[in-house]
Amino acid sequence: MRPTLQDIIQTRKTINPHITRTPLHHYHALDTLLDAEVHVKHENHQRLGSFKVRGAVSVVSQFTDEDRARGLISSSTGNFGQGVAYAASIFGVKANVVVPTDVNPGKAESMRLLGANLILHGREFDEAREYAERLEREKGYKYVHSANDPLLTAGTGTYTLEIIEDLPGVEVIIVPIGGGSGACGTCIVAKSINPKIQVVGVQSEKAPGAYLSWKQGKIVEAPMQTVAEGLATRQGYEFTQSILRELLDDFVLVSEDDLNLAVVMHLEKTHSLTEHAGASSLAAAIKIKDRLQGKKVALVVSGGNISRDQLRAALDMAGN
């Protein structure tokens, strides 16, 4: 069952001791750029640099004694793995995380420092996910999915509670979508409090699996070639898609050039370091700026864990 607004409010009480309440800052430079009143929800300032920790703590906090004894297995391109490793360290669980072989080195180091056992497998996220599911069956681990879990969505939804508390008149929230847990939490909270709030999702056109699944009303697989790790899923997932199909107002695709430019624009306009997935909300806002004119807009920066090489490449591409 999908979580309700009351579930998300209750979850906040559970996870608050272990997370950061992140700021929502208003930037006049973005107002001028978009001809709107623009606020940025800085989940890149979250503990471990990503919103994913909210959902991970929510899930692992509800493990039974038997679950904790089994140890957990999960898969990630980095941010969710960090969240799972952190949550496991809090609640005394052995964490195993399957990551693609080209995992962001900074994220990999963070997971190891948090005590996780890293298993490198596959070229991209869904190959890592499939291997984690195989290890669940073979080794008897407790599996933690990065999208298909109501407890996960209840955790990620807490940042939208904060957005609406800090900006009660918000009219549009733009949120990155990979697996979709963050966007689902945003939809549930926003639509429960004020159905007029528009929620717009964004994904890379180089990894449109979730977008196509939403658009076609069924699970669709698509090639995955984006630099944006947090958007890099090959397909949609049934639990999150069922919520997005009902509650998401719109879904925007952006190019890799758009993402690189948005990373650089955050440096220039908000003096903030974002990863490509985190910057995608700004990329989408620029693409649909005509529809945002005069509105109160919140951009969710889902994470800030960009590598040196990724940042250097973004600066080079944006300069050309």
Secondary structure per residue as TSV (DSSP state, phi and psi in degrees):
chain	resnum	aa	ss	phi	psi
A	1	M	-	360.0	142.8
A	2	R	-	-71.6	148.0
A	3	P	-	-71.0	151.4
A	4	T	-	-96.9	172.5
A	5	L	H	-57.6	-40.9
A	6	Q	H	-65.0	-36.3
A	7	D	H	-60.9	-42.4
A	8	I	H	-68.5	-39.6
A	9	I	H	-62.6	-41.8
A	10	Q	H	-67.0	-39.4
A	11	T	H	-61.5	-36.3
A	12	R	H	-58.0	-38.2
A	13	K	H	-62.7	-35.0
A	14	T	H	-72.1	-43.8
A	15	I	H	-91.6	-17.8
A	16	N	G	-54.2	-37.0
A	17	P	G	-64.6	-14.2
A	18	H	G	-115.9	0.3
A	19	I	S	-127.0	178.4
A	20	T	-	-109.0	135.7
A	21	R	-	-78.7	111.8
A	22	T	-	-86.8	152.7
A	23	P	-	-76.0	154.0
A	24	L	E	-116.8	105.6
A	25	H	E	-105.2	143.3
A	26	H	E	-97.3	130.5
A	27	Y	-	-122.0	114.4
A	28	H	H	-65.2	-29.5
A	29	A	H	-63.9	-36.7
A	30	L	H	-75.0	-32.4
A	31	D	H	-55.8	-47.9
A	32	T	H	-64.7	-41.2
A	33	L	H	-62.6	-41.7
A	34	L	H	-106.6	-3.6
A	35	D	T	54.4	46.2
A	36	A	S	-150.5	173.4
A	37	E	E	-94.7	109.5
A	38	V	E	-113.5	127.0
A	39	H	E	-120.6	146.3
A	40	V	E	-117.1	123.2
A	41	K	E	-87.0	110.0
A	42	H	E	-88.8	71.7
A	43	E	G	-71.7	-10.0
A	44	N	G	-69.8	-12.3
A	45	H	G	-95.4	1.4
A	46	Q	S	-65.8	155.7
A	47	R	G	-51.4	128.1
A	48	L	G	71.2	8.0
A	49	G	G	78.0	19.8
A	50	S	B	-160.1	149.3
A	51	F	T	-64.4	-19.0
A	52	K	H	-58.8	-25.8
A	53	V	H	-62.9	-29.4
A	54	R	H	-61.3	-50.2
A	55	G	H	-67.9	-39.0
A	56	A	H	-63.0	-44.8
A	57	V	H	-63.8	-39.3
A	58	S	H	-58.7	-45.3
A	59	V	H	-68.0	-53.3
A	60	V	H	-68.8	-27.7
A	61	S	T	-63.1	-20.9
A	62	Q	T	-99.9	8.2
A	63	F	-	-61.5	141.8
A	64	T	-	-79.9	171.4
A	65	D	H	-58.8	-38.6
A	66	E	H	-65.0	-42.0
A	67	D	H	-59.5	-46.3
A	68	R	H	-62.5	-38.4
A	69	A	H	-67.1	-33.2
A	70	R	H	-70.0	-28.6
A	71	G	-	79.1	159.6
A	72	L	E	-113.4	156.4
A	73	I	E	-128.1	136.4
A	74	S	E	-146.6	177.6
A	75	S	E	-137.1	152.9
A	76	S	-	-168.2	155.3
A	77	T	S	-89.5	-3.9
A	78	G	S	149.1	-55.3
A	79	N	H	-69.7	-44.9
A	80	F	H	-65.7	-37.5
A	81	G	H	-60.1	-39.9
A	82	Q	H	-62.9	-43.0
A	83	G	H	-62.6	-43.4
A	84	V	H	-63.9	-43.7
A	85	A	H	-61.8	-42.2
A	86	Y	H	-64.3	-47.7
A	87	A	H	-62.1	-40.5
A	88	A	H	-62.4	-38.4
A	89	S	H	-66.7	-32.8
A	90	I	H	-69.0	-43.7
A	91	F	H	-102.3	12.3
A	92	G	T	71.1	42.1
A	93	V	-	-117.5	138.6
A	94	K	-	-76.8	124.0
A	95	A	E	-107.2	132.3
A	96	N	E	-119.9	128.3
A	97	V	E	-128.2	123.3
A	98	V	E	-89.7	126.8
A	99	V	E	-128.3	153.8
A	100	P	-	-61.9	157.6
A	101	T	T	-66.5	-22.7
A	102	D	T	-101.1	31.6
A	103	V	-	-53.9	143.2
A	104	N	-	-52.8	120.6
A	105	P	H	-61.9	-34.0
A	106	G	H	-66.1	-40.5
A	107	K	H	-68.0	-38.2
A	108	A	H	-62.9	-44.6
A	109	E	H	-62.1	-41.7
A	110	S	H	-61.1	-43.7
A	111	M	H	-61.9	-42.5
A	112	R	H	-65.5	-41.9
A	113	L	H	-63.6	-27.6
A	114	L	T	-83.0	-0.8
A	115	G	T	100.1	5.0
A	116	A	-	-79.3	146.6
A	117	N	E	-89.1	116.2
A	118	L	E	-91.0	135.3
A	119	I	E	-120.7	112.2
A	120	L	E	-86.4	123.5
A	121	H	-	-158.1	129.8
A	122	G	S	89.5	163.4
A	123	R	S	-88.6	-22.0
A	124	E	S	-149.8	177.3
A	125	F	H	-56.6	-48.4
A	126	D	H	-68.6	-26.6
A	127	E	H	-68.1	-39.6
A	128	A	H	-64.1	-42.1
A	129	R	H	-61.3	-45.0
A	130	E	H	-62.9	-36.6
A	131	Y	H	-69.9	-38.1
A	132	A	H	-61.6	-39.8
A	133	E	H	-66.1	-34.4
A	134	R	H	-67.1	-41.7
A	135	L	H	-67.2	-32.7
A	136	E	H	-56.5	-46.2
A	137	R	H	-69.1	-40.8
A	138	E	H	-78.4	-36.6
A	139	K	H	-105.3	-13.1
A	140	G	-	80.2	19.4
A	141	Y	-	-68.9	158.9
A	142	K	E	-81.8	120.8
A	143	Y	E	-89.3	133.1
A	144	V	E	-116.9	106.6
A	145	H	-	-79.8	145.5
A	146	S	S	-84.2	1.2
A	147	A	S	-142.6	-49.1
A	148	N	S	-82.2	66.8
A	149	D	-	-154.8	119.1
A	150	P	H	-58.5	-36.0
A	151	L	H	-64.1	-35.0
A	152	L	H	-63.4	-49.3
A	153	T	H	-63.1	-36.7
A	154	A	H	-61.9	-36.5
A	155	G	H	-71.2	-46.7
A	156	T	H	-68.1	-27.3
A	157	G	T	-64.1	-16.2
A	158	T	H	-66.2	-27.2
A	159	Y	H	-70.8	-25.8
A	160	T	H	-75.8	-31.4
A	161	L	H	-55.2	-44.0
A	162	E	H	-66.1	-40.6
A	163	I	H	-58.2	-48.6
A	164	I	H	-71.9	-32.0
A	165	E	H	-65.2	-40.0
A	166	D	H	-83.1	-24.7
A	167	L	-	-138.4	75.4
A	168	P	T	-58.6	-26.0
A	169	G	T	-92.6	15.0
A	170	V	-	-57.2	137.1
A	171	E	-	-110.2	-29.5
A	172	V	E	-137.8	132.8
A	173	I	E	-120.1	125.6
A	174	I	E	-108.8	126.3
A	175	V	E	-134.1	134.4
A	176	P	E	-65.2	149.9
A	177	I	-	-131.1	121.8
A	178	G	S	-113.3	-91.5
A	179	G	S	-72.6	-31.4
A	180	G	S	109.5	1.7
A	181	S	H	-64.4	-40.9
A	182	G	H	-64.0	-45.8
A	183	A	H	-65.2	-37.2
A	184	C	H	-63.6	-45.2
A	185	G	H	-60.3	-41.2
A	186	T	H	-62.0	-45.9
A	187	C	H	-61.0	-46.7
A	188	I	H	-62.4	-47.3
A	189	V	H	-67.3	-50.3
A	190	A	H	-62.1	-47.5
A	191	K	H	-71.2	-28.0
A	192	S	H	-72.3	-36.2
A	193	I	H	-84.4	-42.6
A	194	N	-	-152.3	99.7
A	195	P	T	-59.4	-15.9
A	196	K	T	-78.3	-15.0
A	197	I	-	-65.6	127.9
A	198	Q	E	-89.4	133.0
A	199	V	E	-113.8	122.8
A	200	V	E	-117.7	125.3
A	201	G	E	-93.1	160.0
A	202	V	E	-144.1	139.2
A	203	Q	E	-142.9	162.0
A	204	S	E	-77.7	141.0
A	205	E	T	-67.2	-12.5
A	206	K	T	-90.1	1.3
A	207	A	S	-150.9	68.8
A	208	P	-	-93.6	20.1
A	209	G	H	-57.6	-46.8
A	210	A	H	-67.6	-40.7
A	211	Y	H	-59.9	-48.6
A	212	L	H	-66.2	-36.0
A	213	S	H	-63.2	-41.7
A	214	W	H	-66.6	-43.7
A	215	K	H	-67.0	-40.3
A	216	Q	H	-94.0	-7.8
A	217	G	T	74.0	20.5
A	218	K	S	-153.6	163.0
A	219	I	-	-71.5	123.8
A	220	V	-	-124.3	137.9
A	221	E	B	-99.3	146.1
A	222	A	-	-146.9	156.8
A	223	P	-	-57.7	148.0
A	224	M	-	-125.3	106.2
A	225	Q	-	-135.7	20.9
A	226	T	-	-85.7	151.5
A	227	V	S	-76.2	-16.6
A	228	A	-	-81.1	96.7
A	229	E	G	-57.4	-40.0
A	230	G	G	-71.5	-12.4
A	231	L	G	-105.8	2.5
A	232	A	-	-88.8	65.2
A	233	T	-	-112.7	143.3
A	234	R	S	-78.4	-20.0
A	235	Q	B	-152.2	168.9
A	236	G	-	-83.0	167.2
A	237	Y	-	-123.6	138.6
A	238	E	H	-59.8	-42.3
A	239	F	H	-62.7	-51.4
A	240	T	H	-69.6	-37.0
A	241	Q	H	-63.8	-35.2
A	242	S	H	-62.4	-34.8
A	243	I	H	-75.9	-44.4
A	244	L	H	-64.2	-38.7
A	245	R	H	-61.6	-33.4
A	246	E	H	-84.6	-37.1
A	247	L	H	-115.1	-21.9
A	248	L	-	-74.6	131.1
A	249	D	-	-79.1	-37.8
A	250	D	E	-157.9	162.2
A	251	F	E	-140.7	124.7
A	252	V	E	-116.0	138.8
A	253	L	E	-102.5	139.3
A	254	V	E	-125.4	157.3
A	255	S	-	-86.1	167.8
A	256	E	H	-63.7	-36.8
A	257	D	H	-63.1	-41.0
A	258	D	H	-58.7	-42.0
A	259	L	H	-66.9	-44.4
A	260	N	H	-61.2	-43.3
A	261	L	H	-63.5	-38.9
A	262	A	H	-67.0	-36.5
A	263	V	H	-58.6	-46.2
A	264	V	H	-69.3	-38.3
A	265	M	H	-65.9	-33.3
A	266	H	I	-64.0	-39.8
A	267	L	I	-59.2	-43.1
A	268	E	I	-79.6	-41.2
A	269	K	I	-94.0	-33.8
A	270	T	I	-116.2	-0.8
A	271	H	-	51.7	43.5
A	272	S	-	-130.2	139.3
A	273	L	-	-90.5	121.4
A	274	T	-	-127.4	151.1
A	275	E	-	-84.8	172.6
A	276	H	H	-63.1	-40.9
A	277	A	H	-61.8	-43.0
A	278	G	H	-62.9	-35.6
A	279	A	H	-78.4	-10.6
A	280	S	H	-63.4	-28.5
A	281	S	H	-65.0	-37.7
A	282	L	H	-68.8	-41.6
A	283	A	H	-57.1	-42.7
A	284	A	H	-67.4	-40.7
A	285	A	H	-61.0	-40.1
A	286	I	H	-64.2	-39.4
A	287	K	H	-67.0	-34.9
A	288	I	T	-111.4	27.4
A	289	K	H	-57.3	-31.6
A	290	D	H	-61.3	-29.9
A	291	R	H	-84.0	-11.6
A	292	L	H	-99.7	-6.0
A	293	Q	T	-53.2	124.3
A	294	G	T	78.4	2.6
A	295	K	-	-98.9	160.9
A	296	K	E	-88.7	117.1
A	297	V	E	-121.7	135.8
A	298	A	E	-113.7	125.8
A	299	L	E	-103.6	122.6
A	300	V	E	-86.6	114.6
A	301	V	E	-92.7	99.2
A	302	S	-	-71.9	-23.6
A	303	G	B	-166.9	162.0
A	304	G	-	-129.5	17.2
A	305	N	-	-89.5	70.5
A	306	I	-	-94.1	142.7
A	307	S	-	-83.9	164.9
A	308	R	H	-59.6	-44.5
A	309	D	H	-63.5	-40.4
A	310	Q	H	-65.7	-41.2
A	311	L	H	-66.6	-43.6
A	312	R	H	-60.1	-42.8
A	313	A	H	-65.1	-40.5
A	314	A	H	-63.5	-42.2
A	315	L	H	-64.3	-41.0
A	316	D	H	-65.0	-45.5
A	317	M	H	-69.4	-39.7
A	318	A	H	-67.7	-25.8
A	319	G	H	-80.1	-12.4
A	320	N	-	-89.3	360.0
